[in-house]
Structure formats: structure tokens, C-alpha cells
């Protein structure tokens, strides 16, 4: 991949490299829009959520919780847990972005998605003398944002004209997508412990009201992963002392 120098070149390179990933947002945007309307959100409310939240998984879960009459506190906590992975994304990119102003970092943080992280992390790893790699991330962010808003709006329009879309079970698409995203990361014991524990707890708590089982599963998975990592670290220290 040959990148032009300068802000403009980096911006359009980021948008160009993200273009193949745009098609992946098509089904999720359409499904979100349709489910949002069928769950009782107004067209304006569904559009506002898409524009302000800009997180597919969080929007899916929030729509389900709203439909079930969950309290606002539960909706906030649940969507927060779902989006914890963005802390890892941000921590990974921080060494490249810490020289930027707070305004730049807040701006890029809002637009950070799985797709933008993937292409931007690759760009930051490239060894060259460009001082405008953050403009590459900006280009990726903007095109992803516009693409997501377009497909969500299309889903909202179509969903308002199709009766009982919620009964179709379209939200399973997001579950399948996250399974596909998770599998490549299951490479060590802490990750195995995290996934296995979260899966078991989610099965045991799936009947909890307001999707509280999701929070329980997330917390249990995180604790299991941290415990496994701690045990492995202690064993390594013991082995070093024996040597």
C-alpha cells in the first residue's frame, strides 16, 4: 500500500482502505433500524441513537432493553459492559495519539469502531516518517460513520413499513458476527477461561430480567480471565525462583 504524504493524502487513504469493510455494516444497519422502530422507538429517537451512540452492538442491546421496559440505569450499565473492548482499542492506539491535543483524542475516540481500529492499527505500525497518521484514522472514521448512518436510516424507513419485524429474529445476525470476531482471540488460557466462564454464566442467567444476565456473564468472564492470568503469572515466578 502506497500512501501519499500530507493530511489530505492520509485522510483519503484511510477512507479508501476502509471501503471494503463498509459492506459489513449494511445488514446490521438495516436490522437495527427495523428493530428500533418495531421496538417502539420513534423515527427521530432511532436516528438520534444511531448518530450519538454510533455502536452497533450497544444499539442492538439498548433497543431490546427499551422494548422490555428496562430502567435507564440498566440500559447504561449493560451497554457500557458490551463496549468495554473499546478500552483495549484505545489503550493500543494511545502511544500513537498521546502527542495530539485533547480535542483530537476525544474526537477520534468517539468515532472509534472495530473496523476503524483494525485499519488504523495497521497504519500506525508502518515505519515511515509521516506525522499525519491520525488523519488516516480520521478518514476511516468519517466514512464508517456516514456509512452507518445511511444504512441505519434505510432500516428505519423500511422497518416503519414492514409489520412485526421484531418477530423475524433478525438480531441473531449481531450474535453471529460477535462470535466470528471473538474466535480469533481465543489463543491462550486467560481468554479460554474468559469465554468459557462468560458462556456458562450467560446460559445460567439468560432468564434474568432486563438482560441482567449479560452483565453477570461479562463480570464473571472478566474475573475468570484475570484470575487465570494471575495464576499463570504466579506459576512463572515460582518456576523462576526454583531455577
ChimeraX attribute file (.defattr): number of C-alpha atoms within 10 A of each C-alpha:
attribute: neighborCount
match mode: 1-to-1
recipient: residues
	/A:1	6
	/A:2	5
	/A:3	14
	/A:4	13
	/A:5	15
	/A:6	14
	/A:7	18
	/A:8	13
	/A:9	16
	/A:10	25
	/A:11	23
	/A:12	20
	/A:13	24
	/A:14	26
	/A:15	22
	/A:16	15
	/A:17	17
	/A:18	22
	/A:19	14
	/A:20	9
	/A:21	14
	/A:22	15
	/A:23	13
	/A:24	12
	/A:25	19
	/A:26	17
	/A:27	15
	/A:28	23
	/A:29	25
	/A:30	23
	/A:31	27
	/A:32	29
	/A:33	30
	/A:34	28
	/A:35	29
	/A:36	31
	/A:37	26
	/A:38	22
	/A:39	18
	/A:40	13
	/A:41	18
	/A:42	14
	/A:43	16
	/A:44	11
	/A:45	13
	/A:46	22
	/A:47	18
	/A:48	13
	/A:49	17
	/A:50	23
	/A:51	15
	/A:52	9
	/A:53	13
	/A:54	19
	/A:55	21
	/A:56	19
	/A:57	18
	/A:58	21
	/A:59	20
	/A:60	20
	/A:61	20
	/A:62	21
	/A:63	23
	/A:64	20
	/A:65	21
	/A:66	18
	/A:67	16
	/A:68	13
	/A:69	12
	/A:70	16
	/A:71	11
	/A:72	12
	/A:73	8
	/A:74	17
	/A:75	21
	/A:76	12
	/A:77	12
	/A:78	23
	/A:79	20
	/A:80	14
	/A:81	16
	/A:82	16
	/A:83	14
	/A:84	11
	/A:85	12
	/A:86	16
	/A:87	10
	/A:88	11
	/A:89	17
	/A:90	16
	/A:91	11
	/A:92	13
	/A:93	14
	/A:94	13
	/A:95	10
	/A:96	14
	/A:97	18
	/A:98	11
	/A:99	10
	/A:100	11
	/A:101	9
	/A:102	11
	/A:103	9
	/A:104	14
	/A:105	16
	/A:106	10
	/A:107	12
	/A:108	19
	/A:109	15
	/A:110	13
	/A:111	19
	/A:112	24
	/A:113	20
	/A:114	12
	/A:115	16
	/A:116	25
	/A:117	20
	/A:118	13
	/A:119	18
	/A:120	24
	/A:121	15
	/A:122	9
	/A:123	21
	/A:124	18
	/A:125	9
	/A:126	10
	/A:127	7
	/A:128	10
	/A:129	8
	/A:130	15
	/A:131	11
	/A:132	15
	/A:133	25
	/A:134	23
	/A:135	22
	/A:136	27
	/A:137	27
	/A:138	24
	/A:139	25
	/A:140	29
	/A:141	27
	/A:142	18
	/A:143	18
	/A:144	24
	/A:145	19
	/A:146	13
	/A:147	17
	/A:148	25
	/A:149	19
	/A:150	17
	/A:151	21
	/A:152	28
	/A:153	20
	/A:154	18
	/A:155	24
	/A:156	27
	/A:157	16
	/A:158	17
	/A:159	23
	/A:160	18
	/A:161	13
	/A:162	12
	/A:163	11
	/A:164	14
	/A:165	19
	/A:166	18
	/A:167	10
	/A:168	9
	/A:169	10
	/A:170	17
	/A:171	18
	/A:172	10
	/A:173	12
	/A:174	18
	/A:175	12
	/A:176	10
	/A:177	13
	/A:178	11
	/A:179	10
	/A:180	11
	/A:181	11
	/A:182	11
	/A:183	12
	/A:184	8
	/A:185	10
	/A:186	13
	/A:187	9
	/A:188	10
	/A:189	13
	/A:190	22
	/A:191	21
	/A:192	18
	/A:193	22
	/A:194	23
	/A:195	21
	/A:196	17
	/A:197	21
	/A:198	25
	/A:199	16
	/A:200	13
	/A:201	19
	/A:202	22
	/A:203	13
	/A:204	13
	/A:205	16
	/A:206	15
	/A:207	11
	/A:208	12
	/A:209	12
	/A:210	20
	/A:211	20
	/A:212	19
	/A:213	20
	/A:214	23
	/A:215	22
	/A:216	19
	/A:217	25
	/A:218	23
	/A:219	17
	/A:220	22
	/A:221	25
	/A:222	18
	/A:223	17
	/A:224	21
	/A:225	22
	/A:226	16
	/A:227	15
	/A:228	19
	/A:229	16
	/A:230	13
	/A:231	13
	/A:232	14
	/A:233	11
	/A:234	12
	/A:235	11
	/A:236	12
	/A:237	12
	/A:238	11
	/A:239	9
	/A:240	9
	/A:241	8
	/A:242	7
	/A:243	6
